[in-house]
Amino acid sequence: MTTLPRLLLACALPALATTYVLANDTMATLEAGGLVFTRSEEITMAREDLYISPEKVEVKYLYRNTSDKPVSTIVAFPMPKIGGPVEIMSAVPDEQSDNFMDFSVTQDGEEIEPNLQQRVLVRGIDFTTEVEDQEIPLQPLAGETTEALKTLQPDVIEDWLAKGLIVDINAGSGSDVEPEYAPVWELESIYWWETTFPAGADVAVEHRYKPSVGGISGLSFVWDGKPTEYFAEVQKRYCADDAFLNAATKLEKRQNPDAGIYYFEQWLSYILTTGNNWFGPIGDFRLTVDKLNTETIVSFCGQGVKKTGPTTFEMRAKDYYPEQDLHILLVVSNKVAMQDAE
């Protein structure tokens, strides 16, 4: 069994969700992962090849039906929940689309058109039917949803305010200010499809999506050349060591706001533990982390990680049981970020 011990890489990549107190200049990461399905003792994951960068997540699987009969099952990709209170900001790749992470999937080279199941939740209570009955889009971040709320009748608005589906963002601004309503429900989205694994055969499945890259406009774990109280959390979550701290400290000393030079954190996550939904260990596991820019520094947990290129790092494991999820911390300069955006 392979585990993920502490390891530091002082090179580059954007990354993940944080447990720090969120400030106004912070965007939290939406954590997504791989495919899940109804557990079967006949189907094993022979291989998983995971590539993750700030621009895309691409996963290639090889599933093996070890039995002498076809096995039919449902495969699903749970999307992260989005929405919620207006003061919570998450890094959503496309706020205007139901497919807000641009998810796509193929099986044996053929594109699959998965079903999409969505639920509107407030404190775990399902109000999907109620929102659909009013012909309001379910995507709480989309502009068309906010516009559609203007069509609601006063009695519905009063009811939805009481249930916590919407809020008046102008409340407290004075009696002469018109109310403006915003959706604050959570949206739970799951892509799913039915598939059949032929007897004694291998099936190749690939899926990709755009990751949620969170961050903060500065460095939380180092200040004035010294580690802050948050460095202990960085050590635990990202396996940051003294080498990473020293590299970040050097960058912090180079900051010059007057000259437009500063550095900030990015975070990115991947839920590795969904691999345990398949029967047995992952026969051959490969992880590739790509920081995309040589000037960025990165830290994440892994075992036997090797640098395979100017911006890439690789971890390989046999008979792998993921015991914890992947969290990546990057320190990026504003100039690098602007270059990547062009």
Phi and psi restraints in degrees (value plus and minus 20) as a CYANA .aco file:
   2 THR   PHI    -123.2   -83.2
   2 THR   PSI     114.2   154.2
   3 THR   PHI    -135.6   -95.6
   3 THR   PSI     153.4   193.4
   4 LEU   PHI    -127.4   -87.4
   4 LEU   PSI      71.6   111.6
   5 PRO   PHI     -98.7   -58.7
   5 PRO   PSI    -197.1  -157.1
   6 ARG   PHI     -96.2   -56.2
   6 ARG   PSI     115.6   155.6
   7 LEU   PHI    -175.8  -135.8
   7 LEU   PSI     123.3   163.3
   8 LEU   PHI    -140.5  -100.5
   8 LEU   PSI     120.2   160.2
   9 LEU   PHI    -148.1  -108.1
   9 LEU   PSI      97.0   137.0
  10 ALA   PHI    -114.3   -74.3
  10 ALA   PSI      53.1    93.1
  11 CYS   PHI    -163.0  -123.0
  11 CYS   PSI    -154.0  -114.0
  12 ALA   PHI    -154.3  -114.3
  12 ALA   PSI     130.3   170.3
  13 LEU   PHI     148.5   188.5
  13 LEU   PSI     126.7   166.7
  14 PRO   PHI    -109.0   -69.0
  14 PRO   PSI     140.5   180.5
  15 ALA   PHI    -180.4  -140.4
  15 ALA   PSI    -166.0  -126.0
  16 LEU   PHI    -135.9   -95.9
  16 LEU   PSI    -195.2  -155.2
  17 ALA   PHI     -96.2   -56.2
  17 ALA   PSI     129.1   169.1
  18 THR   PHI    -144.6  -104.6
  18 THR   PSI     134.1   174.1
  19 THR   PHI    -120.4   -80.4
  19 THR   PSI     -16.7    23.3
  20 TYR   PHI     -87.1   -47.1
  20 TYR   PSI     139.3   179.3
  21 VAL   PHI     -85.5   -45.5
  21 VAL   PSI     108.5   148.5
  22 LEU   PHI     -98.2   -58.2
  22 LEU   PSI     111.0   151.0
  23 ALA   PHI    -125.2   -85.2
  23 ALA   PSI     155.8   195.8
  24 ASN   PHI     -85.2   -45.2
  24 ASN   PSI     -42.4    -2.4
  25 ASP   PHI    -119.4   -79.4
  25 ASP   PSI       3.1    43.1
  26 THR   PHI    -136.3   -96.3
  26 THR   PSI     116.5   156.5
  27 MET   PHI    -136.3   -96.3
  27 MET   PSI     100.1   140.1
  28 ALA   PHI     -96.7   -56.7
  28 ALA   PSI     132.8   172.8
  29 THR   PHI    -111.0   -71.0
  29 THR   PSI     119.1   159.1
  30 LEU   PHI    -107.2   -67.2
  30 LEU   PSI     103.3   143.3
  31 GLU   PHI    -110.8   -70.8
  31 GLU   PSI     102.2   142.2
  32 ALA   PHI    -144.2  -104.2
  32 ALA   PSI     151.8   191.8
  33 GLY   PHI    -170.8  -130.8
  33 GLY   PSI    -157.6  -117.6
  34 GLY   PHI    -125.6   -85.6
  34 GLY   PSI    -185.3  -145.3
  35 LEU   PHI    -101.8   -61.8
  35 LEU   PSI     129.1   169.1
  36 VAL   PHI    -147.7  -107.7
  36 VAL   PSI     135.7   175.7
  37 PHE   PHI    -174.4  -134.4
  37 PHE   PSI     150.8   190.8
  38 THR   PHI     -82.3   -42.3
  38 THR   PSI     104.1   144.1
  39 ARG   PHI     -81.8   -41.8
  39 ARG   PSI     114.4   154.4
  40 SER   PHI    -158.9  -118.9
  40 SER   PSI     117.2   157.2
  41 GLU   PHI     -98.7   -58.7
  41 GLU   PSI     -25.5    14.5
  42 GLU   PHI    -112.0   -72.0
  42 GLU   PSI     -45.5    -5.5
  43 ILE   PHI    -123.5   -83.5
  43 ILE   PSI     104.9   144.9
  44 THR   PHI    -139.3   -99.3
  44 THR   PSI     138.6   178.6
  45 MET   PHI    -117.2   -77.2
  45 MET   PSI      82.3   122.3
  46 ALA   PHI     -92.4   -52.4
  46 ALA   PSI     -52.7   -12.7
  47 ARG   PHI    -173.4  -133.4
  47 ARG   PSI     123.0   163.0
  48 GLU   PHI    -155.3  -115.3
  48 GLU   PSI     105.5   145.5
  49 ASP   PHI    -139.2   -99.2
  49 ASP   PSI      86.4   126.4
  50 LEU   PHI    -129.0   -89.0
  50 LEU   PSI     102.6   142.6
  51 TYR   PHI    -134.9   -94.9
  51 TYR   PSI     110.1   150.1
  52 ILE   PHI    -157.5  -117.5
  52 ILE   PSI     110.9   150.9
  53 SER   PHI    -164.7  -124.7
  53 SER   PSI     152.1   192.1
  54 PRO   PHI     -83.4   -43.4
  54 PRO   PSI     -38.0     2.0
  55 GLU   PHI    -117.9   -77.9
  55 GLU   PSI     -50.7   -10.7
  56 LYS   PHI    -177.8  -137.8
  56 LYS   PSI     135.7   175.7
  57 VAL   PHI    -139.0   -99.0
  57 VAL   PSI     106.4   146.4
  58 GLU   PHI    -150.8  -110.8
  58 GLU   PSI     107.0   147.0
  59 VAL   PHI    -146.1  -106.1
  59 VAL   PSI     108.2   148.2
  60 LYS   PHI    -135.2   -95.2
  60 LYS   PSI     103.0   143.0
  61 TYR   PHI    -134.2   -94.2
  61 TYR   PSI     131.0   171.0
  62 LEU   PHI    -145.8  -105.8
  62 LEU   PSI      89.5   129.5
  63 TYR   PHI    -117.2   -77.2
  63 TYR   PSI     127.1   167.1
  64 ARG   PHI    -149.9  -109.9
  64 ARG   PSI     103.9   143.9
  65 ASN   PHI    -107.9   -67.9
  65 ASN   PSI      88.5   128.5
  66 THR   PHI    -106.1   -66.1
  66 THR   PSI     -20.5    19.5
  67 SER   PHI    -115.5   -75.5
  67 SER   PSI     156.3   196.3
  68 ASP   PHI    -120.5   -80.5
  68 ASP   PSI       1.0    41.0
  69 LYS   PHI    -161.4  -121.4
  69 LYS   PSI     132.8   172.8
  70 PRO   PHI     -84.4   -44.4
  70 PRO   PSI     126.3   166.3
  71 VAL   PHI    -144.4  -104.4
  71 VAL   PSI     100.5   140.5
  72 SER   PHI    -123.4   -83.4
  72 SER   PSI     120.5   160.5
  73 THR   PHI    -177.4  -137.4
  73 THR   PSI     153.4   193.4
  74 ILE   PHI    -123.6   -83.6
  74 ILE   PSI     110.3   150.3
  75 VAL   PHI    -129.8   -89.8
  75 VAL   PSI     120.7   160.7
  76 ALA   PHI    -156.6  -116.6
  76 ALA   PSI     133.3   173.3
  77 PHE   PHI    -145.1  -105.1
  77 PHE   PSI      82.4   122.4
  78 PRO   PHI     -94.4   -54.4
  78 PRO   PSI     101.6   141.6
  79 MET   PHI    -100.0   -60.0
  79 MET   PSI     132.5   172.5
  80 PRO   PHI     -84.9   -44.9
  80 PRO   PSI     129.0   169.0
  81 LYS   PHI     -88.7   -48.7
  81 LYS   PSI     121.4   161.4
  82 ILE   PHI    -147.1  -107.1
  82 ILE   PSI     144.5   184.5
  83 GLY   PHI      74.9   114.9
  83 GLY   PSI    -174.2  -134.2
  84 GLY   PHI      79.3   119.3
  84 GLY   PSI    -185.4  -145.4
  85 PRO   PHI     -73.7   -33.7
  85 PRO   PSI     125.0   165.0
  86 VAL   PHI     -85.2   -45.2
  86 VAL   PSI     -42.9    -2.9
  87 GLU   PHI    -100.5   -60.5
  87 GLU   PSI     -27.5    12.5
  88 ILE   PHI    -114.3   -74.3
  88 ILE   PSI      98.8   138.8
  89 MET   PHI    -130.4   -90.4
  89 MET   PSI     105.8   145.8
  90 SER   PHI    -140.0  -100.0
  90 SER   PSI     130.9   170.9
  91 ALA   PHI    -102.9   -62.9
  91 ALA   PSI      75.8   115.8
  92 VAL   PHI    -120.5   -80.5
  92 VAL   PSI     101.9   141.9
  93 PRO   PHI     -76.3   -36.3
  93 PRO   PSI     -61.2   -21.2
  94 ASP   PHI    -160.7  -120.7
  94 ASP   PSI      78.7   118.7
  95 GLU   PHI     -90.7   -50.7
  95 GLU   PSI     -36.0     4.0
  96 GLN   PHI    -116.2   -76.2
  96 GLN   PSI     -23.6    16.4
  97 SER   PHI    -135.4   -95.4
  97 SER   PSI     127.3   167.3
  98 ASP   PHI     -83.3   -43.3
  98 ASP   PSI     -58.2   -18.2
  99 ASN   PHI    -109.5   -69.5
  99 ASN   PSI      48.3    88.3
 100 PHE   PHI     -93.9   -53.9
 100 PHE   PSI     -26.6    13.4
 101 MET   PHI    -135.3   -95.3
 101 MET   PSI      -8.9    31.1
 102 ASP   PHI      33.5    73.5
 102 ASP   PSI      29.4    69.4
 103 PHE   PHI     -93.7   -53.7
 103 PHE   PSI     116.8   156.8
 104 SER   PHI    -165.2  -125.2
 104 SER   PSI     136.5   176.5
 105 VAL   PHI    -168.9  -128.9
 105 VAL   PSI     124.5   164.5
 106 THR   PHI    -150.3  -110.3
 106 THR   PSI     133.8   173.8
 107 GLN   PHI    -150.4  -110.4
 107 GLN   PSI     102.7   142.7
 108 ASP   PHI      29.4    69.4
 108 ASP   PSI      21.3    61.3
 109 GLY   PHI      63.9   103.9
 109 GLY   PSI     -27.5    12.5
 110 GLU   PHI    -119.0   -79.0
 110 GLU   PSI     110.9   150.9
 111 GLU   PHI     -89.7   -49.7
 111 GLU   PSI     117.9   157.9
 112 ILE   PHI    -124.8   -84.8
 112 ILE   PSI     116.3   156.3
 113 GLU   PHI    -121.9   -81.9
 113 GLU   PSI      74.7   114.7
 114 PRO   PHI     -95.4   -55.4
 114 PRO   PSI     138.6   178.6
 115 ASN   PHI     -96.8   -56.8
 115 ASN   PSI     132.2   172.2
 116 LEU   PHI    -139.9   -99.9
 116 LEU   PSI      98.1   138.1
 117 GLN   PHI    -125.9   -85.9
 117 GLN   PSI     108.6   148.6
 118 GLN   PHI    -147.7  -107.7
 118 GLN   PSI     123.8   163.8
 119 ARG   PHI    -154.7  -114.7
 119 ARG   PSI     116.8   156.8
 120 VAL   PHI    -113.3   -73.3
 120 VAL   PSI     102.2   142.2
 121 LEU   PHI    -145.8  -105.8
 121 LEU   PSI     120.0   160.0
 122 VAL   PHI    -151.1  -111.1
 122 VAL   PSI      93.7   133.7
 123 ARG   PHI      32.2    72.2
 123 ARG   PSI      18.3    58.3
 124 GLY   PHI      63.7   103.7
 124 GLY   PSI     -25.0    15.0
 125 ILE   PHI    -109.9   -69.9
 125 ILE   PSI     114.5   154.5
 126 ASP   PHI    -107.8   -67.8
 126 ASP   PSI      96.0   136.0
 127 PHE   PHI    -136.5   -96.5
 127 PHE   PSI       3.8    43.8
 128 THR   PHI     -78.2   -38.2
 128 THR   PSI     -70.8   -30.8
 129 THR   PHI     -80.4   -40.4
 129 THR   PSI     -59.6   -19.6
 130 GLU   PHI     -82.7   -42.7
 130 GLU   PSI     -62.1   -22.1
 131 VAL   PHI     -90.9   -50.9
 131 VAL   PSI     -60.8   -20.8
 132 GLU   PHI     -83.4   -43.4
 132 GLU   PSI     -58.5   -18.5
 133 ASP   PHI     -81.4   -41.4
 133 ASP   PSI     -48.5    -8.5
 134 GLN   PHI    -109.4   -69.4
 134 GLN   PSI     -15.4    24.6
 135 GLU   PHI      36.8    76.8
 135 GLU   PSI      20.8    60.8
 136 ILE   PHI    -119.8   -79.8
 136 ILE   PSI     110.8   150.8
 137 PRO   PHI     -76.3   -36.3
 137 PRO   PSI     127.4   167.4
 138 LEU   PHI    -101.8   -61.8
 138 LEU   PSI     -41.8    -1.8
 139 GLN   PHI     -93.3   -53.3
 139 GLN   PSI      87.4   127.4
 140 PRO   PHI     -91.4   -51.4
 140 PRO   PSI     -38.6     1.4
 141 LEU   PHI    -111.6   -71.6
 141 LEU   PSI     -33.2     6.8
 142 ALA   PHI     -93.3   -53.3
 142 ALA   PSI     123.1   163.1
 143 GLY   PHI     -82.3   -42.3
 143 GLY   PSI     -54.0   -14.0
 144 GLU   PHI     -87.0   -47.0
 144 GLU   PSI     -46.2    -6.2
 145 THR   PHI     -89.5   -49.5
 145 THR   PSI     -66.6   -26.6
 146 THR   PHI     -81.2   -41.2
 146 THR   PSI     -60.8   -20.8
 147 GLU   PHI     -84.0   -44.0
 147 GLU   PSI     -60.0   -20.0
 148 ALA   PHI     -85.5   -45.5
 148 ALA   PSI     -47.4    -7.4
 149 LEU   PHI     -82.1   -42.1
 149 LEU   PSI     -43.0    -3.0
 150 LYS   PHI     -88.5   -48.5
 150 LYS   PSI     -34.2     5.8
 151 THR   PHI    -109.9   -69.9
 151 THR   PSI     -26.8    13.2
 152 LEU   PHI     -89.9   -49.9
 152 LEU   PSI     123.6   163.6
 153 GLN   PHI     -94.1   -54.1
 153 GLN   PSI     133.6   173.6
 154 PRO   PHI     -74.4   -34.4
 154 PRO   PSI     -58.3   -18.3
 155 ASP   PHI     -88.1   -48.1
 155 ASP   PSI     -53.8   -13.8
 156 VAL   PHI     -90.0   -50.0
 156 VAL   PSI     -62.2   -22.2
 157 ILE   PHI     -78.3   -38.3
 157 ILE   PSI     -66.0   -26.0
 158 GLU   PHI     -80.6   -40.6
 158 GLU   PSI     -63.0   -23.0
 159 ASP   PHI     -85.3   -45.3
 159 ASP   PSI     -62.8   -22.8
 160 TRP   PHI     -91.2   -51.2
 160 TRP   PSI     -52.6   -12.6
 161 LEU   PHI     -82.5   -42.5
 161 LEU   PSI     -62.6   -22.6
 162 ALA   PHI     -86.6   -46.6
 162 ALA   PSI     -54.6   -14.6
 163 LYS   PHI    -103.3   -63.3
 163 LYS   PSI     -31.0     9.0
 164 GLY   PHI      64.5   104.5
 164 GLY   PSI      -2.7    37.3
 165 LEU   PHI     -96.9   -56.9
 165 LEU   PSI     -52.2   -12.2
 166 ILE   PHI    -156.9  -116.9
 166 ILE   PSI     144.2   184.2
 167 VAL   PHI    -156.5  -116.5
 167 VAL   PSI     135.9   175.9
 168 ASP   PHI    -112.9   -72.9
 168 ASP   PSI      88.5   128.5
 169 ILE   PHI     -94.5   -54.5
 169 ILE   PSI     -29.0    11.0
 170 ASN   PHI    -119.1   -79.1
 170 ASN   PSI     -16.2    23.8
 171 ALA   PHI     -79.5   -39.5
 171 ALA   PSI     114.3   154.3
 172 GLY   PHI      68.4   108.4
 172 GLY   PSI     -18.4    21.6
 173 SER   PHI    -111.5   -71.5
 173 SER   PSI     -21.4    18.6
 174 GLY   PHI      96.4   136.4
 174 GLY   PSI     133.5   173.5
 175 SER   PHI     -89.6   -49.6
 175 SER   PSI     -39.5     0.5
 176 ASP   PHI    -107.3   -67.3
 176 ASP   PSI     -19.2    20.8
 177 VAL   PHI    -118.5   -78.5
 177 VAL   PSI     106.1   146.1
 178 GLU   PHI     -85.7   -45.7
 178 GLU   PSI     120.6   160.6
 179 PRO   PHI     -86.1   -46.1
 179 PRO   PSI     127.1   167.1
 180 GLU   PHI    -153.3  -113.3
 180 GLU   PSI      97.4   137.4
 181 TYR   PHI    -118.2   -78.2
 181 TYR   PSI     119.4   159.4
 182 ALA   PHI    -149.8  -109.8
 182 ALA   PSI     121.8   161.8
 183 PRO   PHI     -93.5   -53.5
 183 PRO   PSI     116.0   156.0
 184 VAL   PHI    -149.6  -109.6
 184 VAL   PSI      -0.8    39.2
 185 TRP   PHI     -98.9   -58.9
 185 TRP   PSI     141.6   181.6
 186 GLU   PHI    -111.7   -71.7
 186 GLU   PSI     122.7   162.7
 187 LEU   PHI    -131.4   -91.4
 187 LEU   PSI     101.5   141.5
 188 GLU   PHI    -122.0   -82.0
 188 GLU   PSI     101.3   141.3
 189 SER   PHI    -144.3  -104.3
 189 SER   PSI     115.4   155.4
 190 ILE   PHI    -156.0  -116.0
 190 ILE   PSI     102.8   142.8
 191 TYR   PHI    -107.2   -67.2
 191 TYR   PSI     116.6   156.6
 192 TRP   PHI    -170.3  -130.3
 192 TRP   PSI     136.2   176.2
 193 TRP   PHI    -176.8  -136.8
 193 TRP   PSI     138.5   178.5
 194 GLU   PHI    -115.4   -75.4
 194 GLU   PSI     122.2   162.2
 195 THR   PHI    -166.6  -126.6
 195 THR   PSI     141.9   181.9
 196 THR   PHI    -145.5  -105.5
 196 THR   PSI     109.0   149.0
 197 PHE   PHI    -116.1   -76.1
 197 PHE   PSI      93.9   133.9
 198 PRO   PHI     -81.8   -41.8
 198 PRO   PSI     133.2   173.2
 199 ALA   PHI     -80.2   -40.2
 199 ALA   PSI     110.5   150.5
 200 GLY   PHI      41.5    81.5
 200 GLY   PSI       4.2    44.2
 201 ALA   PHI    -143.7  -103.7
 201 ALA   PSI     140.3   180.3
 202 ASP   PHI    -117.1   -77.1
 202 ASP   PSI     124.5   164.5
 203 VAL   PHI    -147.4  -107.4
 203 VAL   PSI     107.2   147.2
 204 ALA   PHI    -117.6   -77.6
 204 ALA   PSI     104.8   144.8
 205 VAL   PHI    -145.2  -105.2
 205 VAL   PSI     114.6   154.6
 206 GLU   PHI    -148.7  -108.7
 206 GLU   PSI     119.0   159.0
 207 HIS   PHI    -161.7  -121.7
 207 HIS   PSI     135.0   175.0
 208 ARG   PHI    -165.5  -125.5
 208 ARG   PSI     137.7   177.7
 209 TYR   PHI    -182.1  -142.1
 209 TYR   PSI     147.5   187.5
 210 LYS   PHI    -108.7   -68.7
 210 LYS   PSI     106.7   146.7
 211 PRO   PHI     -95.5   -55.5
 211 PRO   PSI     140.1   180.1
 212 SER   PHI    -109.5   -69.5
 212 SER   PSI      95.5   135.5
 213 VAL   PHI    -126.1   -86.1
 213 VAL   PSI      85.1   125.1
 214 GLY   PHI    -108.9   -68.9
 214 GLY   PSI    -199.9  -159.9
 215 GLY   PHI     151.3   191.3
 215 GLY   PSI    -198.2  -158.2
 216 ILE   PHI    -162.6  -122.6
 216 ILE   PSI     125.7   165.7
 217 SER   PHI    -103.2   -63.2
 217 SER   PSI      45.9    85.9
 218 GLY   PHI     138.2   178.2
 218 GLY   PSI    -186.2  -146.2
 219 LEU   PHI    -137.8   -97.8
 219 LEU   PSI     100.8   140.8
 220 SER   PHI    -103.4   -63.4
 220 SER   PSI     -44.0    -4.0
 221 PHE   PHI    -124.0   -84.0
 221 PHE   PSI     -22.1    17.9
 222 VAL   PHI    -163.6  -123.6
 222 VAL   PSI     118.7   158.7
 223 TRP   PHI    -169.3  -129.3
 223 TRP   PSI     106.7   146.7
 224 ASP   PHI      36.1    76.1
 224 ASP   PSI      19.8    59.8
 225 GLY   PHI      59.9    99.9
 225 GLY   PSI     -13.0    27.0
 226 LYS   PHI    -151.0  -111.0
 226 LYS   PSI     128.8   168.8
 227 PRO   PHI     -87.9   -47.9
 227 PRO   PSI     122.4   162.4
 228 THR   PHI    -111.9   -71.9
 228 THR   PSI    -198.6  -158.6
 229 GLU   PHI     -84.3   -44.3
 229 GLU   PSI     -39.1     0.9
 230 TYR   PHI    -101.0   -61.0
 230 TYR   PSI     -30.3     9.7
 231 PHE   PHI     -84.0   -44.0
 231 PHE   PSI     -51.6   -11.6
 232 ALA   PHI     -81.0   -41.0
 232 ALA   PSI     -58.5   -18.5
 233 GLU   PHI     -88.3   -48.3
 233 GLU   PSI     -59.4   -19.4
 234 VAL   PHI     -82.9   -42.9
 234 VAL   PSI     -60.9   -20.9
 235 GLN   PHI     -79.8   -39.8
 235 GLN   PSI     -63.4   -23.4
 236 LYS   PHI     -91.6   -51.6
 236 LYS   PSI     -65.6   -25.6
 237 ARG   PHI    -100.5   -60.5
 237 ARG   PSI     -57.5   -17.5
 238 TYR   PHI    -135.0   -95.0
 238 TYR   PSI     -14.1    25.9
 239 CYS   PHI      36.2    76.2
 239 CYS   PSI      14.7    54.7
 240 ALA   PHI     -89.7   -49.7
 240 ALA   PSI     116.6   156.6
 241 ASP   PHI    -140.0  -100.0
 241 ASP   PSI    -191.0  -151.0
 242 ASP   PHI     -83.2   -43.2
 242 ASP   PSI     -54.6   -14.6
 243 ALA   PHI     -83.3   -43.3
 243 ALA   PSI     -62.2   -22.2
 244 PHE   PHI     -85.7   -45.7
 244 PHE   PSI     -63.0   -23.0
 245 LEU   PHI     -80.9   -40.9
 245 LEU   PSI     -62.8   -22.8
 246 ASN   PHI     -83.6   -43.6
 246 ASN   PSI     -60.3   -20.3
 247 ALA   PHI     -85.4   -45.4
 247 ALA   PSI     -62.0   -22.0
 248 ALA   PHI     -87.0   -47.0
 248 ALA   PSI     -57.4   -17.4
 249 THR   PHI     -82.8   -42.8
 249 THR   PSI     -60.0   -20.0
 250 LYS   PHI     -83.0   -43.0
 250 LYS   PSI     -60.9   -20.9
 251 LEU   PHI     -86.1   -46.1
 251 LEU   PSI     -60.8   -20.8
 252 GLU   PHI     -80.9   -40.9
 252 GLU   PSI     -57.9   -17.9
 253 LYS   PHI     -87.9   -47.9
 253 LYS   PSI     -43.7    -3.7
 254 ARG   PHI    -103.2   -63.2
 254 ARG   PSI     -27.6    12.4
 255 GLN   PHI     -82.9   -42.9
 255 GLN   PSI     118.3   158.3
 256 ASN   PHI    -167.0  -127.0
 256 ASN   PSI      67.3   107.3
 257 PRO   PHI     -76.8   -36.8
 257 PRO   PSI     -54.9   -14.9
 258 ASP   PHI     -82.8   -42.8
 258 ASP   PSI     -51.6   -11.6
 259 ALA   PHI    -114.6   -74.6
 259 ALA   PSI     -16.0    24.0
 260 GLY   PHI      54.5    94.5
 260 GLY   PSI       9.8    49.8
 261 ILE   PHI    -136.1   -96.1
 261 ILE   PSI      95.7   135.7
 262 TYR   PHI    -172.5  -132.5
 262 TYR   PSI     145.7   185.7
 263 TYR   PHI    -146.1  -106.1
 263 TYR   PSI     131.6   171.6
 264 PHE   PHI    -167.3  -127.3
 264 PHE   PSI     145.0   185.0
 265 GLU   PHI    -110.2   -70.2
 265 GLU   PSI     125.9   165.9
 266 GLN   PHI    -148.3  -108.3
 266 GLN   PSI     130.4   170.4
 267 TRP   PHI    -152.8  -112.8
 267 TRP   PSI     128.0   168.0
 268 LEU   PHI    -170.6  -130.6
 268 LEU   PSI     121.6   161.6
 269 SER   PHI    -151.9  -111.9
 269 SER   PSI     134.9   174.9
 270 TYR   PHI    -162.5  -122.5
 270 TYR   PSI     110.2   150.2
 271 ILE   PHI    -104.1   -64.1
 271 ILE   PSI      73.7   113.7
 272 LEU   PHI     -91.5   -51.5
 272 LEU   PSI     -49.8    -9.8
 273 THR   PHI     -88.7   -48.7
 273 THR   PSI     -28.6    11.4
 274 THR   PHI     -83.8   -43.8
 274 THR   PSI     -40.3    -0.3
 275 GLY   PHI     -82.0   -42.0
 275 GLY   PSI     -40.7    -0.7
 276 ASN   PHI     -97.4   -57.4
 276 ASN   PSI     -25.1    14.9
 277 ASN   PHI     -94.6   -54.6
 277 ASN   PSI     -38.7     1.3
 278 TRP   PHI    -107.5   -67.5
 278 TRP   PSI     139.1   179.1
 279 PHE   PHI     -96.1   -56.1
 279 PHE   PSI     109.3   149.3
 280 GLY   PHI      56.1    96.1
 280 GLY   PSI    -197.3  -157.3
 281 PRO   PHI     -96.6   -56.6
 281 PRO   PSI     146.6   186.6
 282 ILE   PHI     -97.2   -57.2
 282 ILE   PSI      98.0   138.0
 283 GLY   PHI     -78.9   -38.9
 283 GLY   PSI     -68.0   -28.0
 284 ASP   PHI    -156.6  -116.6
 284 ASP   PSI      92.5   132.5
 285 PHE   PHI    -133.7   -93.7
 285 PHE   PSI     112.0   152.0
 286 ARG   PHI    -152.3  -112.3
 286 ARG   PSI     109.2   149.2
 287 LEU   PHI    -135.4   -95.4
 287 LEU   PSI     110.5   150.5
 288 THR   PHI    -141.7  -101.7
 288 THR   PSI      99.9   139.9
 289 VAL   PHI    -125.5   -85.5
 289 VAL   PSI     105.8   145.8
 290 ASP   PHI    -138.9   -98.9
 290 ASP   PSI      94.7   134.7
 291 LYS   PHI    -100.3   -60.3
 291 LYS   PSI     -35.4     4.6
 292 LEU   PHI      55.1    95.1
 292 LEU   PSI     -44.2    -4.2
 293 ASN   PHI    -157.6  -117.6
 293 ASN   PSI     113.7   153.7
 294 THR   PHI     -89.0   -49.0
 294 THR   PSI     -38.5     1.5
 295 GLU   PHI    -105.4   -65.4
 295 GLU   PSI     -31.1     8.9
 296 THR   PHI    -102.6   -62.6
 296 THR   PSI     129.6   169.6
 297 ILE   PHI    -132.2   -92.2
 297 ILE   PSI     131.7   171.7
 298 VAL   PHI    -160.7  -120.7
 298 VAL   PSI     131.6   171.6
 299 SER   PHI    -163.6  -123.6
 299 SER   PSI     115.0   155.0
 300 PHE   PHI    -178.0  -138.0
 300 PHE   PSI     145.4   185.4
 301 CYS   PHI    -110.6   -70.6
 301 CYS   PSI     117.3   157.3
 302 GLY   PHI    -192.0  -152.0
 302 GLY   PSI     153.5   193.5
 303 GLN   PHI    -147.1  -107.1
 303 GLN   PSI     109.2   149.2
 304 GLY   PHI      46.2    86.2
 304 GLY   PSI      11.3    51.3
 305 VAL   PHI     -90.6   -50.6
 305 VAL   PSI     115.7   155.7
 306 LYS   PHI    -145.8  -105.8
 306 LYS   PSI     124.1   164.1
 307 LYS   PHI     -99.0   -59.0
 307 LYS   PSI     104.3   144.3
 308 THR   PHI    -133.0   -93.0
 308 THR   PSI     -22.9    17.1
 309 GLY   PHI    -190.8  -150.8
 309 GLY   PSI     158.7   198.7
 310 PRO   PHI     -77.1   -37.1
 310 PRO   PSI     -49.1    -9.1
 311 THR   PHI    -149.3  -109.3
 311 THR   PSI     -15.3    24.7
 312 THR   PHI    -137.4   -97.4
 312 THR   PSI     128.5   168.5
 313 PHE   PHI    -154.9  -114.9
 313 PHE   PSI     120.6   160.6
 314 GLU   PHI    -147.8  -107.8
 314 GLU   PSI     120.2   160.2
 315 MET   PHI    -145.1  -105.1
 315 MET   PSI     113.4   153.4
 316 ARG   PHI    -141.9  -101.9
 316 ARG   PSI     125.8   165.8
 317 ALA   PHI    -174.1  -134.1
 317 ALA   PSI     125.1   165.1
 318 LYS   PHI    -126.5   -86.5
 318 LYS   PSI     126.8   166.8
 319 ASP   PHI      26.5    66.5
 319 ASP   PSI      41.3    81.3
 320 TYR   PHI    -117.6   -77.6
 320 TYR   PSI     106.9   146.9
 321 TYR   PHI    -130.0   -90.0
 321 TYR   PSI      88.2   128.2
 322 PRO   PHI     -85.6   -45.6
 322 PRO   PSI     102.6   142.6
 323 GLU   PHI    -126.0   -86.0
 323 GLU   PSI     -31.7     8.3
 324 GLN   PHI    -173.0  -133.0
 324 GLN   PSI     139.7   179.7
 325 ASP   PHI    -103.2   -63.2
 325 ASP   PSI     144.4   184.4
 326 LEU   PHI    -113.6   -73.6
 326 LEU   PSI     108.7   148.7
 327 HIS   PHI    -148.9  -108.9
 327 HIS   PSI     112.3   152.3
 328 ILE   PHI    -144.0  -104.0
 328 ILE   PSI     112.8   152.8
 329 LEU   PHI    -135.6   -95.6
 329 LEU   PSI     109.6   149.6
 330 LEU   PHI    -143.6  -103.6
 330 LEU   PSI     125.3   165.3
 331 VAL   PHI    -132.2   -92.2
 331 VAL   PSI      98.2   138.2
 332 VAL   PHI    -144.3  -104.3
 332 VAL   PSI     123.0   163.0
 333 SER   PHI    -104.7   -64.7
 333 SER   PSI     132.8   172.8
 334 ASN   PHI     -81.9   -41.9
 334 ASN   PSI     -52.0   -12.0
 335 LYS   PHI     -90.2   -50.2
 335 LYS   PSI     -58.9   -18.9
 336 VAL   PHI     -83.4   -43.4
 336 VAL   PSI     -63.5   -23.5
 337 ALA   PHI     -81.5   -41.5
 337 ALA   PSI     -59.9   -19.9
 338 MET   PHI     -89.1   -49.1
 338 MET   PSI     -57.2   -17.2
 339 GLN   PHI     -85.1   -45.1
 339 GLN   PSI     -62.2   -22.2
 340 ASP   PHI     -86.2   -46.2
 340 ASP   PSI     -48.9    -8.9
 341 ALA   PHI     -98.5   -58.5
 341 ALA   PSI     -39.5     0.5
